[in-house]
């Protein structure tokens, strides 16, 4: 049986790799066709464009990982079924569970790759992907919600920044409000804020500070002002941008810090964290569903199996997105939101596996 195990395992990994190599260039072509005008208009260097599409490849693959895997397993298993190879395996006395073993070995390899991508590769790629987008593609755009940051950094202080460039550590339209209870004590404005690494200070351009004392208002202003603040550089980063660009250990520390500050965006961060673990588990679930659906020879052939597979994959992605948005924008539990699609499809995998064994 080892020969058959290797045969199925190689087909599993090879077809998945081919699916990635087939769809990623299509994604790059569509994206380039959409962005080429702004790239040429802003005279983006070729090296920056090449790095962007390398990051885009990892970002795109991580985003559509479940669909690629699901379709690749259905594709080659349907071919095995249409060639009556599955019937030959099972009629030789091999149980369906034993037939699944090379699939599970392949799923383990892919799940480990998905774990590595989610923990290390995807955050780094997401950072470069977002930096390029905000630096070159949206630099002349009007107000974009994801670029604006408004958050409470401690009990008394609130900060706002219109846009912050992580690479250059520079932001625009910065505001800091300091309260004592419900009373606004002072407010700081500046056209630009930048972080000076040499002495770990912040440099404000066109600095204005308004101090409110009873009926009096004191105004301080300077062309350039270097100072220290009680917040970290990461506090100036847009919410979605920040969550996506942190590796797992950094993300855990950041979430704890946000909880201590009473941030309202903790749910959004937790969704990103839990998805790093749910995706590798989904690899096993989707593999079992794909094999159960496509291992039976049907009159409709491979086309029918692919149609069923695409429909199930779309439903999975739909559930994943809907529950994720619910957790980000309401009090719905992030843990339940991320794992519920796996629970639903895990139950479906059990039902389909039992039917396939019959």
C-alpha angles and dihedrals in degrees: 000000000000090000091055091045091055091044093055094039092053091047090049095053096036094051092047091050091048091050090055093046090048100049102034094065088049090053091048092049093050092046093047092049089054096045103034093094094056092041091056093040093054093041093232113195115251092237091056091049092049091050090047092056092046088055089042090055092056092041092049094045092050092048096052098030096121094050093049092050095045095050094044093053092047091048099055096034090053088053089052090050094047090051088050089239092129090054089050091052095049096041089057088071098267115140121230090245090055089047088056095056098089088046090055091048089052090046089053092054092048092044091054089050090049090050092051091047094049095045101041119359103043096051091052092046092046090054092054092041093054094041091056093045095051095039101047111010102042104026093110095038124117123244111324117191096220091056094057120085123195117165146145111247098184140346094291109025133075125182134196130188126175096210134354126197107208094193094056094028091230132130138184134225096013122188132180123189121193119198133189102203104310093336119101106224101178143348128207124204131184136166092223137016125193134176116238107208096193094070100010093243134132120242117212122197118207090007119196126178122189115197116196117208116171104291095348130087122199118199124201122184136177135173090228128009129179117201147147124254133195094237133081128241090253091062089071093057122104112257100243092039093053098048094049097049100052123094117230099268093044090047092054092052091046092051091051090051092049090050091053090051092050093241117183091213098068091105090058092051092048091054089057091047097049093046089063087067101033095058096061089049090049088058090068094043095049092045092055092047092048093050093045092051099043105034092080118083108237135189090240089056123200093336093064092047091050091048091053091044094051091048092051092045091052091049090051092050090045092054091045093052097041095049091043092055090046091055093046096049104032143029092274110133111262090210092056092041093055099040100038094081088052091049092049094046091041089060089047090051091054092051094047092045091054091050091048092052090057 
